[in-house]
């Protein structure tokens, strides 16, 4: 049976979802809509979508799946707008936002009376590039794609399974969580670290006014561990506002955490300081696929590769042929804010530069510096 899919918001994520669906389900018709009316025609030219949508009311009643792929604040607005249209009886509506509680609660309050099934979604992948021109069908391979149904009813369970089937071409790792679980986990591992990174940068900026060496010295490990502070300010403003309660709790816990280590330092408690760092080291080193320390300067190259047998050997073989040594290599599974799927570490800037030239001259893979 042919299906109609509507993607609202044709950026990197929306475009990549469309491409992944088209790859696995070539008979599905994908409609594309964007507030920027120049984008859908471009997306069609790039063969990301099949049909351009100028007015939502023209096609929305025929769509079996609707993906809302816009920033989190706009997602809430779009849910309200969708409720004003005639929707197909068994339509599945989903989103891609980085926060889930407010979005899912809004959707539930609006769609429950309309017989529409809403499944919150969050594909944890991204790129240093944006826009539909950067969309890739393999963007989500091996990344986590989280579904957050409001309640485990028969309709939501069926909706999740239908979404999994439709999104099978993403080759993502599907995970089901409650909206509350998602926002707390995302707050701990993503949202609050962005706050900490930005705070560290602000602190460095203040010291930069006092000592001219701060900026050049920060170009090493400090720049690496605060990379996420360069993220989109508008996006993070909206995320922090929507996940406010979780983050307020994390602020309190962070203040307590800083007070612990502050007291250890104030009291000169060597054993406590040692144990504090040792416990952190042991936990971090035990995280899946995370074996390299973050503080020292490192020379990483991200390679945007598809996931197929032998691709890693292909890359390492090319580097070995040029006698370029590597110190670490790993496929990154949780790739939100990460430049590419493969991260290769080198001993020097020279080796990294040679590797970049080697890979780009002998393959069609894009490479990026961290």
DOMITI-370812 format. One line per field, with one value per residue (C-alpha): residue in one letter; chain; x, y, z. Coordinates in steps of 0.2 Angstrom, whole numbers, plus 5000, padded with zeros to 4 digits. Layout:
residu: c(A; ...);
chaine: c(A; ...);
x: c(X; ...);
y: c(Y; ...);
z: c(Z; ...);
! end
This chain:
residu: c(X; X; X; X; X; X; X; X; X; X; X; X; X; X; X; X; X; X; X; X; X; X; X; X; X; X; X; X; X; X; X; X; X; X; X; X; X; X; X; X; X; X; X; X; X; X; X; X; X; X; X; X; X; X; X; X; X; X; X; X; X; X; X; X; X; X; X; X; X; X; X; X; X; X; X; X; X; X; X; X; X; X; X; X; X; X; X; X; X; X; X; X; X; X; X; X; X; X; X; X; X; X; X; X; X; X; X; X; X; X; X; X; X; X; X; X; X; X; X; X; X; X; X; X; X; X; X; X; X; X; X; X; X; X; X; X; X; X; X; X; X; X; X; X; X; X; X; X; X; X; X; X; X; X; X; X; X; X; X; X; X; X; X; X; X; X; X; X; X; X; X; X; X; X; X; X; X; X; X; X; X; X; X; X; X; X; X; X; X; X; X; X; X; X; X; X; X; X; X; X; X; X; X; X; X; X; X; X; X; X; X; X; X; X; X; X; X; X; X; X; X; X; X; X; X; X; X; X; X; X; X; X; X; X; X; X; X; X; X; X; X; X; X; X; X; X; X; X; X; X; X; X; X; X; X; X; X; X; X; X; X; X; X; X; X; X; X; X; X; X; X; X; X; X; X; X; X; X; X; X; X; X; X; X; X; X; X; X; X; X; X; X; X; X; X; X; X; X; X; X; X; X; X; X; X; X; X; X; X; X; X; X; X; X; X; X; X; X; X; X; X; X; X; X; X; X; X; X; X; X; X; X; X; X; X; X; X; X; X; X; X; X; X; X; X; X; X; X; X; X; X; X; X; X; X; X; X; X; X; X; X; X; X; X; X; X; X; X; X; X);
chaine: c(A; A; A; A; A; A; A; A; A; A; A; A; A; A; A; A; A; A; A; A; A; A; A; A; A; A; A; A; A; A; A; A; A; A; A; A; A; A; A; A; A; A; A; A; A; A; A; A; A; A; A; A; A; A; A; A; A; A; A; A; A; A; A; A; A; A; A; A; A; A; A; A; A; A; A; A; A; A; A; A; A; A; A; A; A; A; A; A; A; A; A; A; A; A; A; A; A; A; A; A; A; A; A; A; A; A; A; A; A; A; A; A; A; A; A; A; A; A; A; A; A; A; A; A; A; A; A; A; A; A; A; A; A; A; A; A; A; A; A; A; A; A; A; A; A; A; A; A; A; A; A; A; A; A; A; A; A; A; A; A; A; A; A; A; A; A; A; A; A; A; A; A; A; A; A; A; A; A; A; A; A; A; A; A; A; A; A; A; A; A; A; A; A; A; A; A; A; A; A; A; A; A; A; A; A; A; A; A; A; A; A; A; A; A; A; A; A; A; A; A; A; A; A; A; A; A; A; A; A; A; A; A; A; A; A; A; A; A; A; A; A; A; A; A; A; A; A; A; A; A; A; A; A; A; A; A; A; A; A; A; A; A; A; A; A; A; A; A; A; A; A; A; A; A; A; A; A; A; A; A; A; A; A; A; A; A; A; A; A; A; A; A; A; A; A; A; A; A; A; A; A; A; A; A; A; A; A; A; A; A; A; A; A; A; A; A; A; A; A; A; A; A; A; A; A; A; A; A; A; A; A; A; A; A; A; A; A; A; A; A; A; A; A; A; A; A; A; A; A; A; A; A; A; A; A; A; A; A; A; A; A; A; A; A; A; A; A; A; A; A);
x: c(5000; 5007; 5009; 5010; 5022; 5023; 5039; 5036; 5053; 5066; 5082; 5096; 5085; 5069; 5078; 5089; 5073; 5065; 5080; 5081; 5062; 5064; 5079; 5069; 5052; 5053; 5034; 5031; 5026; 5035; 5028; 5039; 5033; 5044; 5040; 5054; 5045; 5062; 5067; 5054; 5058; 5076; 5072; 5063; 5077; 5089; 5077; 5074; 5056; 5043; 5031; 5031; 5018; 5013; 4998; 4996; 4978; 4980; 4988; 4987; 4971; 4979; 4995; 4998; 5013; 5018; 5035; 5037; 5055; 5057; 5064; 5056; 5046; 5040; 5035; 5022; 5015; 5014; 5005; 4992; 4991; 4989; 4974; 4964; 4966; 4956; 4968; 4968; 4959; 4974; 4988; 5004; 5011; 5029; 5042; 5061; 5063; 5077; 5064; 5049; 5038; 5030; 5029; 5020; 5009; 5003; 5000; 4991; 4979; 4975; 4976; 4967; 4951; 4954; 4958; 4976; 4991; 5006; 5023; 5036; 5053; 5071; 5084; 5101; 5112; 5118; 5131; 5142; 5132; 5114; 5100; 5092; 5108; 5117; 5104; 5110; 5101; 5114; 5114; 5106; 5115; 5120; 5113; 5100; 5082; 5071; 5052; 5042; 5024; 5013; 5005; 5007; 4991; 4987; 4987; 5003; 5011; 5005; 5011; 5028; 5029; 5023; 5036; 5050; 5044; 5044; 5061; 5069; 5080; 5088; 5097; 5096; 5095; 5077; 5074; 5057; 5057; 5044; 5044; 5050; 5064; 5070; 5071; 5080; 5093; 5095; 5096; 5111; 5120; 5117; 5107; 5117; 5134; 5130; 5127; 5143; 5153; 5146; 5150; 5168; 5170; 5162; 5175; 5189; 5183; 5183; 5201; 5206; 5203; 5217; 5230; 5233; 5239; 5222; 5216; 5231; 5232; 5214; 5216; 5222; 5212; 5201; 5194; 5191; 5181; 5170; 5166; 5148; 5148; 5148; 5131; 5116; 5111; 5093; 5091; 5098; 5088; 5072; 5078; 5083; 5066; 5056; 5067; 5067; 5061; 5074; 5088; 5083; 5085; 5102; 5108; 5105; 5114; 5128; 5130; 5130; 5143; 5154; 5152; 5159; 5175; 5177; 5177; 5190; 5201; 5198; 5203; 5218; 5210; 5221; 5213; 5196; 5202; 5211; 5195; 5184; 5194; 5197; 5178; 5175; 5189; 5182; 5164; 5169; 5181; 5167; 5155; 5152; 5165; 5172; 5190; 5200; 5203; 5196; 5207; 5224; 5225; 5221; 5221; 5204; 5197; 5179; 5174; 5156; 5155; 5140; 5138; 5143; 5155; 5173; 5171; 5182; 5195; 5194; 5199; 5213; 5220; 5221; 5230; 5242; 5246; 5252; 5261; 5250; 5249; 5233; 5232; 5213; 5198; 5180; 5163; 5152; 5135; 5127; 5131; 5120; 5132; 5146; 5154; 5153; 5151; 5170; 5182; 5201; 5214; 5232; 5248; 5251; 5242; 5254; 5247; 5229; 5232; 5239; 5225; 5212; 5220; 5222; 5204; 5197; 5207; 5204; 5186; 5170; 5168; 5168; 5180; 5180; 5191; 5184);
y: c(5000; 5017; 5029; 5048; 5057; 5075; 5083; 5100; 5109; 5104; 5107; 5094; 5083; 5084; 5082; 5067; 5058; 5061; 5053; 5038; 5035; 5036; 5024; 5010; 5014; 5020; 5019; 5032; 5049; 5062; 5080; 5094; 5110; 5124; 5142; 5148; 5145; 5144; 5128; 5115; 5118; 5116; 5100; 5093; 5097; 5088; 5073; 5075; 5076; 5071; 5085; 5103; 5109; 5127; 5126; 5113; 5112; 5106; 5089; 5087; 5077; 5064; 5061; 5045; 5052; 5070; 5074; 5091; 5095; 5113; 5121; 5116; 5132; 5132; 5113; 5119; 5132; 5119; 5107; 5120; 5124; 5106; 5105; 5117; 5106; 5090; 5076; 5058; 5046; 5035; 5048; 5047; 5064; 5065; 5078; 5078; 5090; 5090; 5092; 5082; 5085; 5102; 5096; 5079; 5087; 5100; 5087; 5076; 5090; 5095; 5078; 5067; 5074; 5073; 5054; 5058; 5048; 5059; 5050; 5062; 5059; 5064; 5058; 5061; 5065; 5080; 5089; 5104; 5109; 5114; 5115; 5103; 5103; 5095; 5081; 5063; 5047; 5039; 5053; 5043; 5026; 5019; 5035; 5034; 5038; 5040; 5039; 5046; 5041; 5050; 5033; 5015; 5013; 5001; 5016; 5023; 5005; 5003; 5020; 5017; 5001; 5010; 5023; 5010; 5002; 5018; 5024; 5007; 5015; 5026; 5011; 5020; 5012; 5015; 5018; 5021; 5032; 5043; 5061; 5064; 5051; 5059; 5077; 5072; 5061; 5074; 5087; 5078; 5072; 5087; 5102; 5105; 5102; 5116; 5127; 5122; 5124; 5141; 5146; 5140; 5151; 5166; 5163; 5162; 5178; 5188; 5182; 5186; 5204; 5202; 5191; 5191; 5173; 5166; 5166; 5157; 5144; 5141; 5135; 5118; 5106; 5120; 5123; 5105; 5103; 5118; 5115; 5114; 5132; 5136; 5129; 5139; 5152; 5153; 5134; 5133; 5147; 5138; 5121; 5128; 5137; 5121; 5110; 5123; 5112; 5098; 5111; 5121; 5104; 5101; 5118; 5114; 5098; 5106; 5119; 5105; 5096; 5111; 5114; 5096; 5099; 5116; 5110; 5097; 5110; 5123; 5109; 5103; 5085; 5076; 5059; 5066; 5076; 5061; 5050; 5063; 5063; 5044; 5041; 5052; 5044; 5026; 5031; 5040; 5027; 5014; 5023; 5014; 5018; 5032; 5028; 5044; 5058; 5075; 5088; 5085; 5093; 5080; 5080; 5073; 5071; 5067; 5057; 5057; 5039; 5027; 5012; 4996; 4981; 4986; 5005; 5007; 4995; 5005; 5021; 5013; 5005; 5021; 5029; 5014; 5016; 5033; 5028; 5039; 5033; 5035; 5034; 5030; 5027; 5025; 5025; 5038; 5031; 5046; 5060; 5075; 5090; 5078; 5081; 5064; 5046; 5041; 5050; 5047; 5053; 5057; 5061; 5078; 5092; 5087; 5069; 5075; 5087; 5073; 5061; 5074; 5076; 5057; 5053; 5067; 5064; 5045; 5044; 5055; 5056; 5073; 5076; 5089; 5095; 5094);
z: c(5000; 4995; 5009; 5010; 5021; 5025; 5032; 5039; 5040; 5027; 5036; 5040; 5051; 5041; 5024; 5031; 5037; 5020; 5011; 5023; 5020; 5002; 5002; 5011; 5004; 4987; 4984; 4998; 4992; 5002; 5003; 5009; 5017; 5024; 5030; 5019; 5002; 4993; 5002; 4996; 4977; 4981; 4991; 4976; 4964; 4976; 4976; 4995; 4993; 4979; 4980; 4985; 4998; 4997; 5008; 5021; 5019; 5001; 5006; 5025; 5024; 5013; 5024; 5034; 5043; 5048; 5054; 5062; 5060; 5066; 5082; 5099; 5101; 5083; 5086; 5099; 5088; 5073; 5084; 5087; 5069; 5064; 5075; 5064; 5049; 5044; 5047; 5041; 5053; 5057; 5054; 5065; 5070; 5077; 5080; 5081; 5096; 5109; 5123; 5125; 5140; 5135; 5117; 5121; 5134; 5121; 5108; 5120; 5126; 5108; 5098; 5110; 5106; 5088; 5087; 5082; 5088; 5092; 5096; 5102; 5094; 5095; 5083; 5091; 5077; 5068; 5058; 5057; 5042; 5041; 5028; 5016; 5005; 5020; 5021; 5020; 5020; 5032; 5045; 5058; 5056; 5073; 5081; 5095; 5089; 5104; 5104; 5119; 5118; 5131; 5137; 5133; 5125; 5110; 5098; 5104; 5104; 5086; 5081; 5088; 5078; 5062; 5064; 5066; 5050; 5041; 5048; 5046; 5032; 5045; 5053; 5069; 5087; 5092; 5111; 5120; 5135; 5144; 5140; 5158; 5157; 5141; 5147; 5163; 5153; 5140; 5153; 5162; 5146; 5134; 5140; 5157; 5149; 5136; 5151; 5159; 5143; 5140; 5158; 5156; 5141; 5150; 5164; 5151; 5143; 5159; 5162; 5144; 5149; 5162; 5154; 5135; 5136; 5140; 5122; 5114; 5129; 5127; 5109; 5116; 5127; 5133; 5116; 5114; 5130; 5127; 5109; 5112; 5118; 5099; 5097; 5090; 5104; 5098; 5099; 5116; 5123; 5118; 5124; 5141; 5143; 5139; 5150; 5164; 5179; 5175; 5173; 5189; 5198; 5190; 5195; 5213; 5211; 5202; 5216; 5229; 5218; 5217; 5236; 5239; 5229; 5235; 5253; 5248; 5241; 5255; 5268; 5258; 5258; 5247; 5248; 5245; 5230; 5223; 5226; 5218; 5202; 5202; 5204; 5189; 5179; 5182; 5178; 5162; 5156; 5158; 5147; 5130; 5117; 5127; 5131; 5127; 5140; 5135; 5144; 5134; 5117; 5104; 5085; 5079; 5062; 5059; 5044; 5038; 5032; 5028; 5038; 5028; 5031; 5028; 5028; 5043; 5036; 5020; 5029; 5040; 5025; 5015; 5030; 5032; 5014; 5017; 5033; 5044; 5062; 5072; 5091; 5092; 5081; 5086; 5078; 5087; 5091; 5100; 5087; 5091; 5089; 5082; 5065; 5057; 5061; 5063; 5074; 5071; 5083; 5078; 5086; 5078; 5068; 5053; 5053; 5054; 5040; 5029; 5034; 5028; 5011; 5009; 5013; 5003; 4988; 4987; 4993; 4992; 5011; 5019; 5034; 5047; 5061; 5078);
! end
